Amino acid sequence: MKCDLHIHTTLSDGKFTPQEVVDLAQQRGVGCISVTDHDTFEGSRRARIYARQAGLKFVVGAELSCVSEGTDVHILAYNVDIDNELLDGVMAPIMELRNDRNRAIVQKLCDAGMPVDLAALQKDGSVGRPVIAREMVRLGYCKDVAEAFDKYIGAGRSCYVQTKRMTPAEAIQLTLRFGGIPVLAHPKQLHMDARQFERFLKPLVSAGLSGIEANYFAHNTFERNFYNRMAKKYKLVSTGGSDFHDYVHGVELGAQNFSPNGYTRKVLGI
């Protein structure tokens, strides 16, 4: 079964609504999807309804932002009980950290002569840097999103802000607390060699990590084989996805033709 377990919607920094994402999945013959918006499950709440109506298998998800020794780490939180009335209260301060970061970025942009109305971009999900970047393009400050990141809001650039975030272990524990399955997202982006990665991975497995996004769209064959070997060695699931935001960030929904192995399907219930 063709799956795409890493998709973003307008509830964070994607350009398509949850319903549009479900429609795209149907059109492209994807049998199972997961909406994994940044630091919010609201996109999954909405997409799950449409997926059920469409007869599409659906895995609840969110992409939790973390920091480990100055390095950005993302944990995909799958199968979390989004009907648990305590969840929103736990997620609220995490969302506020993101909002604080956004306000600081916008202040830096304003100081640099590029005012952006953050309030106009806010929605009932979360706002990510790609949303701010697209607004910078609309306002004529940059020719495209890539330039906005490369010159201003990318890591290490003049208007970049590193916010306080959870540790990966805290994100893992949050996911487990609500019955979920924590998976390390796009491990290639950690920029670690094999020895460094395994040393990084071991304490996360001890903390309860359940999987690795070994089949991320940007991984080459060598990298996929390595991360899949790590998953097998530590008895973890192997997931994969397009990281679809729009037709610039990530690849098209379902484009990589990912089909999970039997163990991964059993654990995720798909």
ZIWO-V310030 format. One record per backbone hydrogen bond with DSSP energy under -0.5 kcal/mol. CO is the residue of the C=O (numbers start at 1). NH is the residue of the N-H. If there is no record, write none. Layout:
co = [CO;CO]
nh = [NH;NH]
This chain:
co = [2;2;3;4;6;6;7;9;9;11;16;17;18;19;20;21;22;23;24;25;26;29;31;32;33;34;34;35;37;37;41;42;43;44;45;46;47;48;49;50;51;51;52;57;58;60;62;62;63;64;65;66;68;71;73;74;74;75;75;76;76;78;80;81;84;86;87;88;89;90;91;92;93;94;95;96;97;98;99;100;101;102;103;104;105;106;107;108;109;110;116;117;117;118;118;128;128;129;130;131;132;133;134;135;136;136;137;144;145;146;147;148;148;149;151;152;154;157;161;166;167;168;169;170;171;172;173;174;175;176;178;180;181;182;182;183;183;184;186;187;188;193;194;195;196;197;198;199;200;201;201;202;203;204;204;205;210;211;212;212;213;216;220;221;222;223;224;225;226;227;228;229;230;231;232;237;237;239;240;241;242;244;245;246;248;249;249;252;254;258;261;262;263;264;265;265]
nh = [31;32;258;34;243;244;36;12;14;126;10;21;22;23;24;25;26;27;28;30;29;31;57;4;59;7;36;61;40;63;45;46;47;48;49;50;51;52;53;54;55;56;55;33;60;79;64;77;39;75;166;73;71;68;66;76;185;64;77;78;183;181;82;84;87;90;91;92;93;94;95;96;97;98;99;100;101;102;103;104;105;106;107;108;109;110;111;112;114;113;118;120;121;121;122;131;132;133;134;135;136;137;138;139;141;142;140;148;149;150;151;152;153;154;158;159;157;160;163;67;171;172;173;174;175;176;177;178;180;179;81;182;78;210;211;76;185;213;189;190;191;197;198;199;200;201;202;203;204;204;205;206;207;208;209;208;237;184;214;239;216;219;224;225;226;227;228;229;230;231;232;233;234;236;235;212;239;215;5;217;251;8;15;245;250;245;246;255;257;3;265;266;267;268;269;270]
